[in-house]
Amino acid sequence: MTTRELGRAGEDLAAEHLVACGWQILERNLQLSQGELDIVALAHTTLVFVEVKTRRTFVTGVPQAAVTAAKLRRLRRLAGEYLMERSTPHRDVRIDVVAVLAHLDGTFSLEHLEAV
């Protein structure tokens, strides 16, 4: 599995997880002028921008460690750009991270971190 395929599998797994939690997926891999949002979803009345990080090993740390302070600043800018361009009905806004680890046996484990 290539890195791109691994990332896509992680995003698919994350989207399935969110739908199973009763969320509505509004956008996936949304290209904006300042970058890309992995998943935009509606969790009841909360608009959630979800960053998905998928890894094969812990050599570079746990997947969620890749969401640094600089990455969070970029995600906030992207969320602001999204909100300026679209009028999605919502009451609250937050950024979540879904960390996916691909195991050698072909299985995946997932951790959903809310309001990072």
N, C-alpha and C positions, 0 to 999 in steps of 0.2 A: 504494500500500500504506500503510495507516494505521500509526501507531506500534505499536498493539496487534497488528496482523497481522505487522508486522516482528518484534516480540518473540516471537510464537508461532512464526514461521518459524525464527528463531534457535534456539529451544528444541527444535524438531523436528529441526533439523540436528545440534544437540549430542547429542540422544538417539540419533540414528542413528549418530553417530560412536562413542559409548560402546558401543552394541550391537556395532558392527563390531569394536571392541577386545575383545569377549568379555565385556563387563560385563552384569549383569542390572539392569534398571531396576526399582526397587521402588515408587517414588512419583514423581509429577510434579505440580507446582503444588500442593503440600501446604500447606493453610492450618492454621497453629497459632495459639495465642492471642497470640503475640508477633510474628507475621508469616508470611511464606511462604517455603518452600524450593522452589527451581525443580526440582531433580532429586535424588532419593536413589537411589543405586545401590550394587550390590555388585560390587566388583572382586576376584574370588577371595575372600579372607578379609578384605578391607578394606571397611568401610562408608564410602562417599564422599558428602559433601554437595556438590553441584555448583551454583555460581552461574553463570548464563548472562547475558552482557552482549552486546547486539547494537546496532550503530551503522551509520549510513549514511555518515558522514563522520568525519574526524579533528578537526573544528572544536572539539569539547569534549575532545579527546584520544583516545587509543586506548581501545577498549572496556574493557579490563581496568583502566584507570586509575580507572574508576568504582567499583572495589572498594577503598574507602578503609579506614583503620584503624577508623573507626566502623562501617562496613559489616561488616568482619570480626568485630568484637565482637558485632554483632547476629547474624551467622551462627553464631558459637560458642554464643550463648544459644539459638538455635533448634535447633542440633544437640543441645544438652543436654536441651532439652525433648523432642525426638524420642526420645532414648535413654531418658528417664524413662518415656515413655508406651508404648514398644514394645520387644519383646525380639528384635530381629533378630539372628540368629547372625552374629558377626563377631569378628575378633581385633584389628584395628586400626581407627582412625577418622581421617579427614582431610577437609579442605575443598579443593576444586579450583575453578578458574574456567575457563570456556570462553568465549573472546572470539570473537565473530562479526562480520565486516564485510561488509555488503551493498554490492556494487559496482553502478555505474550500468548495466552490461550485464545485470543480473539474476542474476549469479553471486554466490557467497558464498565467503569464506575464513574459516578457523577456526584458532584457536590454543588448545591445551589446556595450562593451567598447573596442575601438580600440587602439592599440599601448600603452599598459599599461607598 
